[in-house]
Amino acid sequence: MKAIGVMKADGLALSLPGFRQFSLGGLALRCGERDIPDPAFDPESPEGAGVAAVDVRTVSVNYRDRAIICQGMVSARTNAFLAFGSEFCGEVAAIGRAVTDLTVGDRVIGVFAFPEPVAEGHLPGVVSNHCSVGRLVLPACKLMRIPSAMSDEIAAAFTLNALTVTAMLRRLRLTAGERLLVLGGGSNVSLFASSAASARGMDVTVVTTSARHASALADRCGGRVIVLDDPSGGLEGCTELMADVNERGLYAGVVDPFMDVHLMQAPLVMDQGGRYVTCGMARQIDGDAVALAVDSERLAAVFYTHLMLKNLTVMGNCLGTLADQQQALREWEAGRLIVHLDHVFGSGEELEFLERGFLDPDRLGKVVYRFGT
């Protein structure tokens, strides 16, 4: 079967046709498409009774995948081939004898429910970290049918961010009209969150460091977009944001994909009893820069004071429940959850796929690879 993946930029990778070099996290790598053996699958065996074989149609990438590639390649042997990717759309090719809720030909995505597993004896969370292979063999209980109206490309870009954002908004417990601040506006989490919150009637303000994306973000999120005039000064140094707070009031909730950038300053703009939720960090591997460079001691004092005096709630969030994922699909079908696609690549464009997904500052939305095109 065909798979796309990365190898160190020496040894066998030098001789594989179509494998091209790029740099990721300071590592010299090559990426491309190659043939690998089909995974073993016996639907009649005890091990295969409850599983399904899925032919992958599309796969997308996110910064979690980037960190996994970098961590894996640091210690990988010279000729190791590493498939990647946690989000995919595929077609069920075969099912085990005990599988009753899937049929051959169903289009599916992974079930990422966390922290509770979907079934006893199965691990919670992401189904696989190596979805860029032609065929996956997975527990049937960790697969979910998708609506017929959902394209393969949208499906491959859906699960991680849609699930995470649905859980984050549930935990914020904001109602229509309440003020929500979405930080890191160009990130995929924030794109999902801002459009979903606007569709629910929340008063959304999006903050971004990218002036070139401001117009597109305003079109997509349905809320107000503020560009940090001096990213090194953080939220406190943003004159437009502070003017907005003075004119229209503090924020009841904050969605933040980058806690290591914004957490210490977010309480400055939060209202009494406000709730802050975060799902990640900007610095995931060594060498990643964190934009905010301010006096950490003063910031800590500000953070602690506002946290206490305003009775704030600070929450971390990892993925969401099965009910959250089911709700996210319903929201998409109702047109209240938008999946923003940046670009779709195909066979022979593996380098472009990874460079756009991981390295291109002009990317806005999810980047998808389609097998067989």
C-alpha positions as CSV (number, residue, x, y, z in Angstrom):
1,M,0.0,0.0,0.0
2,K,1.0,3.6,-0.5
3,A,2.1,5.7,2.5
4,I,3.6,9.1,3.0
5,G,6.2,9.8,5.6
6,V,9.5,11.3,6.6
7,M,13.0,9.9,7.0
8,K,16.4,11.4,8.0
9,A,18.0,13.1,5.0
10,D,20.7,10.4,4.5
11,G,21.0,6.7,3.9
12,L,18.1,5.1,2.0
13,A,16.1,8.4,1.8
14,L,18.7,9.7,-0.7
15,S,17.9,7.0,-3.2
16,L,14.1,6.9,-2.9
17,P,12.5,8.5,-5.9
18,G,10.3,11.5,-5.1
19,F,11.8,12.0,-1.6
20,R,12.7,15.6,-1.2
21,Q,14.5,17.4,1.6
22,F,13.2,19.9,4.0
23,S,14.0,21.2,7.5
24,L,11.7,20.8,10.5
25,G,12.7,21.8,14.1
26,G,16.3,22.0,13.0
27,L,16.3,18.5,11.6
28,A,17.3,17.7,8.0
29,L,14.6,15.4,6.7
30,R,13.2,14.0,3.5
31,C,9.5,13.3,2.8
32,G,7.7,11.4,0.1
33,E,5.5,8.5,-0.8
34,R,6.5,4.9,-0.8
35,D,5.1,1.4,-0.7
36,I,4.8,-0.4,2.6
37,P,3.2,-3.8,3.5
38,D,-0.5,-4.0,4.3
39,P,-1.2,-4.4,8.0
40,A,-2.2,-7.9,9.1
41,F,-5.9,-8.3,9.6
42,D,-7.9,-11.5,10.1
43,P,-11.6,-10.7,10.7
44,E,-12.3,-14.2,12.0
45,S,-9.5,-14.2,14.7
46,P,-10.2,-13.2,18.3
47,E,-7.9,-10.2,17.8
48,G,-9.7,-9.1,14.6
49,A,-13.3,-9.7,15.7
50,G,-13.9,-6.1,16.9
51,V,-11.8,-4.2,14.5
52,A,-12.1,-2.7,11.0
53,A,-9.7,-2.1,8.1
54,V,-9.9,1.4,6.8
55,D,-8.5,2.7,3.5
56,V,-7.3,6.2,4.1
57,R,-8.6,8.8,1.6
58,T,-7.4,12.0,3.2
59,V,-5.2,13.1,6.1
60,S,-4.4,16.5,7.6
61,V,-1.6,17.8,9.8
62,N,-1.5,19.9,13.0
63,Y,1.2,21.1,15.4
64,R,0.8,18.0,17.5
65,D,1.9,15.9,14.5
66,R,4.8,18.3,14.0
67,A,6.0,17.7,17.6
68,I,5.6,13.9,17.1
69,I,7.7,13.9,13.9
70,C,10.5,16.0,15.5
71,Q,10.6,13.8,18.6
72,G,10.5,10.6,16.6
73,M,13.2,11.6,14.2
74,V,15.7,12.8,16.8
75,S,16.2,9.2,18.0
76,A,15.2,7.3,14.8
77,R,17.7,5.0,13.1
78,T,19.1,6.1,9.7
79,N,16.6,4.3,7.4
80,A,13.5,4.5,9.6
81,F,10.3,5.6,7.8
82,L,7.9,7.5,10.0
83,A,4.3,7.9,9.0
84,F,2.5,10.7,10.8
85,G,-0.9,12.3,11.2
86,S,-3.7,12.0,13.7
87,E,-6.7,13.2,11.6
88,F,-8.0,11.3,8.7
89,C,-11.0,10.3,6.6
90,G,-11.2,6.8,5.3
91,E,-13.5,4.1,3.8
92,V,-14.2,0.9,5.7
93,A,-12.7,-1.9,3.6
94,A,-13.3,-4.9,5.9
95,I,-14.8,-5.6,9.4
96,G,-14.3,-8.2,12.0
97,R,-17.0,-10.8,12.7
98,A,-18.2,-9.1,15.9
99,V,-18.6,-5.6,14.3
100,T,-22.3,-4.6,14.0
101,D,-22.4,-0.8,13.7
102,L,-20.2,-0.4,10.7
103,T,-20.4,-1.8,7.2
104,V,-18.0,-2.0,4.3
105,G,-18.1,1.2,2.3
106,D,-18.8,3.5,5.3
107,R,-16.8,6.7,5.4
108,V,-15.4,7.2,8.8
109,I,-13.2,9.4,11.1
110,G,-11.5,8.6,14.3
111,V,-13.2,8.9,17.7
112,F,-10.9,10.9,19.9
113,A,-12.9,10.9,23.2
114,F,-10.8,11.8,26.2
115,P,-10.4,11.3,29.2
116,E,-13.1,8.6,29.2
117,P,-12.6,5.8,26.7
118,V,-15.5,4.9,24.4
119,A,-15.4,1.3,25.5
120,E,-13.9,-0.8,28.3
121,G,-10.4,-2.0,27.4
122,H,-9.7,0.7,24.9
123,L,-7.4,3.7,25.4
124,P,-8.9,7.1,25.3
125,G,-7.7,9.9,23.0
126,V,-6.3,10.0,19.5
127,V,-6.8,6.8,17.5
128,S,-3.4,6.8,15.8
129,N,-0.4,9.0,15.4
130,H,0.5,7.5,12.0
131,C,-2.5,8.0,9.8
132,S,-0.6,8.9,6.7
133,V,-0.6,5.2,5.6
134,G,-2.8,3.7,3.0
135,R,-4.7,1.4,5.4
136,L,-5.4,1.5,9.1
137,V,-6.6,-1.4,11.2
138,L,-8.5,0.1,14.2
139,P,-11.0,-0.8,16.9
140,A,-14.4,-0.3,15.4
141,C,-15.6,1.5,18.5
142,K,-13.1,4.2,17.8
143,L,-14.5,5.0,14.4
144,M,-17.4,7.2,13.6
145,R,-19.5,7.5,10.4
146,I,-19.6,10.9,8.8
147,P,-22.6,12.6,7.1
148,S,-22.9,12.1,3.3
149,A,-22.6,15.8,2.8
150,M,-19.2,16.0,4.4
151,S,-16.4,15.8,1.9
152,D,-13.3,13.7,2.5
153,E,-11.2,16.9,2.8
154,I,-13.5,18.5,5.4
155,A,-13.6,15.2,7.3
156,A,-9.8,14.9,7.5
157,A,-9.7,18.5,8.9
158,F,-12.5,18.1,11.4
159,T,-12.0,15.9,14.3
160,L,-9.2,17.3,16.5
161,N,-10.2,21.0,16.5
162,A,-14.0,20.5,16.3
163,L,-13.9,18.2,19.3
164,T,-11.5,20.4,21.3
165,V,-13.5,23.6,20.6
166,T,-16.8,22.0,21.4
167,A,-15.5,20.9,24.8
168,M,-13.9,24.2,25.5
169,L,-17.1,26.2,24.7
170,R,-19.1,23.7,26.8
171,R,-16.8,24.3,29.8
172,L,-16.8,28.1,29.4
173,R,-20.6,28.1,29.8
174,L,-21.1,31.4,28.0
175,T,-24.5,32.4,26.7
176,A,-25.6,34.5,23.7
177,G,-24.4,38.1,24.1
178,E,-21.6,37.4,26.6
179,R,-18.2,38.6,25.6
180,L,-15.6,36.1,24.5
181,L,-11.9,36.8,23.7
182,V,-10.2,34.4,21.3
183,L,-6.4,34.6,21.3
184,G,-4.0,33.3,18.7
185,G,-6.6,34.1,16.1
186,G,-4.8,32.5,13.1
187,S,-4.5,29.1,14.8
188,N,-6.9,26.3,13.8
189,V,-8.3,26.0,17.3
190,S,-9.1,29.7,17.3
191,L,-10.6,29.7,13.8
192,F,-13.0,26.9,14.9
193,A,-13.7,28.6,18.2
194,S,-14.4,32.1,16.9
195,S,-16.8,31.0,14.2
196,A,-18.6,28.4,16.5
197,A,-19.0,31.0,19.3
198,S,-20.3,33.6,16.8
199,A,-22.8,31.1,15.5
200,R,-24.0,30.7,19.1
201,G,-24.6,34.4,19.5
202,M,-21.6,35.3,21.7
203,D,-19.9,38.7,21.3
204,V,-16.6,37.6,19.9
205,T,-13.3,39.5,19.7
206,V,-10.3,37.8,18.0
207,V,-6.7,38.8,18.7
208,T,-3.9,38.0,16.2
209,T,-0.3,39.0,15.7
210,S,-0.8,38.7,11.9
211,A,-1.9,41.9,10.2
212,R,-2.1,40.2,6.8
213,H,-4.7,37.8,8.2
214,A,-6.9,40.4,9.8
215,S,-9.4,40.8,7.0
216,A,-9.7,37.1,6.3
217,L,-10.3,36.4,10.0
218,A,-13.0,39.1,10.2
219,D,-14.8,37.4,7.3
220,R,-14.5,34.0,8.8
221,C,-15.1,34.5,12.5
222,G,-18.0,36.9,12.4
223,G,-16.5,39.0,15.3
224,R,-14.2,41.9,15.8
225,V,-10.5,41.3,15.0
226,I,-7.7,43.2,16.8
227,V,-4.1,43.1,15.7
228,L,-1.5,43.3,18.4
229,D,0.5,46.4,17.5
230,D,3.5,45.2,19.4
231,P,3.5,41.4,20.0
232,S,6.4,41.7,22.5
233,G,4.2,43.8,24.7
234,G,1.5,41.3,24.8
235,L,-2.2,42.1,25.5
236,E,-1.4,44.9,27.9
237,G,0.6,46.7,25.2
238,C,-2.2,46.5,22.7
239,T,-3.9,50.0,22.6
240,E,-6.9,48.8,20.5
241,L,-7.6,45.9,22.9
242,M,-7.4,48.1,26.0
243,A,-9.6,50.7,24.3
244,D,-12.1,48.0,23.5
245,V,-12.2,46.9,27.1
246,N,-12.6,50.5,28.4
247,E,-15.4,51.1,26.0
248,R,-17.3,47.8,26.0
249,G,-16.3,46.1,29.2
250,L,-14.2,43.1,30.3
251,Y,-14.5,39.6,28.9
252,A,-16.5,36.8,30.5
253,G,-14.5,34.1,28.8
254,V,-11.2,33.5,27.0
255,V,-10.2,30.8,24.6
256,D,-6.4,30.5,24.3
257,P,-4.5,27.9,22.2
258,F,-1.1,29.2,23.5
259,M,-0.9,29.4,27.3
260,D,2.8,30.1,27.4
261,V,2.2,33.3,25.4
262,H,-1.0,34.7,26.9
263,L,-1.9,33.1,30.3
264,M,-0.1,35.6,32.5
265,Q,-1.8,38.6,30.9
266,A,-5.2,37.3,30.1
267,P,-6.6,38.1,33.6
268,L,-6.0,41.8,32.9
269,V,-9.0,41.8,30.5
270,M,-11.2,39.3,32.2
271,D,-14.4,40.2,34.1
272,Q,-15.4,39.2,37.6
273,G,-16.0,35.4,37.7
274,G,-14.5,35.0,34.2
275,R,-13.4,31.7,32.8
276,Y,-10.2,31.0,30.8
277,V,-9.6,27.8,28.9
278,T,-6.5,26.7,27.1
279,C,-5.6,23.6,25.1
280,G,-1.9,24.0,24.2
281,M,1.4,25.9,24.0
282,A,3.3,27.7,21.3
283,R,6.6,26.1,22.3
284,Q,6.2,22.4,21.6
285,I,9.7,21.5,20.6
286,D,13.1,23.0,21.4
287,G,13.8,26.0,19.3
288,D,10.2,27.2,19.0
289,A,10.1,30.9,20.0
290,V,7.5,32.3,22.3
291,A,6.6,35.9,21.2
292,L,5.9,37.4,24.6
293,A,9.1,38.9,26.2
294,V,8.1,40.9,29.3
295,D,9.1,41.2,32.9
296,S,8.0,37.8,34.3
297,E,8.1,38.8,37.9
298,R,5.7,41.8,37.3
299,L,3.5,39.6,35.1
300,A,3.3,37.0,37.9
301,A,2.2,39.6,40.3
302,V,-0.5,40.8,38.0
303,F,-1.7,37.3,37.3
304,Y,-1.9,36.3,40.9
305,T,-3.7,39.5,41.9
306,H,-6.3,39.4,39.2
307,L,-6.8,35.7,39.5
308,M,-7.7,36.1,43.2
309,L,-9.6,39.4,43.2
310,K,-11.7,38.6,40.2
311,N,-12.5,35.0,41.3
312,L,-11.3,33.7,38.0
313,T,-11.3,30.1,36.8
314,V,-8.4,28.8,34.7
315,M,-8.9,25.5,32.9
316,G,-6.8,23.3,30.8
317,N,-8.5,21.2,28.2
318,C,-7.5,18.1,26.3
319,L,-9.8,16.9,23.5
320,G,-13.4,16.2,24.8
321,T,-16.0,13.5,25.3
322,L,-17.8,11.3,22.9
323,A,-20.8,13.5,23.4
324,D,-18.7,16.5,22.4
325,Q,-17.7,14.9,19.2
326,Q,-21.2,13.9,18.3
327,Q,-22.4,17.4,19.1
328,A,-19.6,18.8,16.9
329,L,-20.9,16.8,14.0
330,R,-24.4,18.0,14.6
331,E,-23.2,21.6,14.7
332,W,-21.4,21.1,11.4
333,E,-24.5,19.7,9.8
334,A,-26.5,22.7,11.0
335,G,-23.9,25.1,9.5
336,R,-22.8,26.4,12.9
337,L,-19.3,24.9,12.9
338,I,-17.1,25.9,10.0
339,V,-14.0,23.9,8.8
340,H,-11.6,26.3,7.2
341,L,-9.5,24.6,4.5
342,D,-6.3,26.3,3.4
343,H,-5.1,23.9,0.7
344,V,-5.4,20.3,-0.5
345,F,-2.4,18.5,-2.0
346,G,-2.1,15.2,-3.7
347,S,0.5,12.6,-4.8
348,G,3.9,14.1,-5.6
349,E,3.2,17.1,-3.4
350,E,4.3,15.6,-0.1
351,L,6.9,18.3,0.4
352,E,4.4,21.1,-0.3
353,F,1.9,19.5,2.0
354,L,4.3,19.4,5.0
355,E,5.9,22.8,4.3
356,R,2.5,24.5,4.0
357,G,1.1,22.7,7.0
358,F,4.0,23.2,9.4
359,L,6.2,26.1,8.1
360,D,4.3,28.6,5.9
361,P,3.3,31.8,7.8
362,D,0.6,32.5,5.2
363,R,-1.3,29.4,6.0
364,L,-4.8,30.1,7.3
365,G,-6.9,27.0,7.9
366,K,-6.3,23.2,7.7
367,V,-3.9,21.6,5.1
368,V,-5.0,18.3,3.7
369,Y,-3.4,15.5,1.6
370,R,-5.5,13.3,-0.6
371,F,-4.3,9.9,-1.6
372,G,-4.4,8.8,-5.2
373,T,-4.6,12.3,-6.8
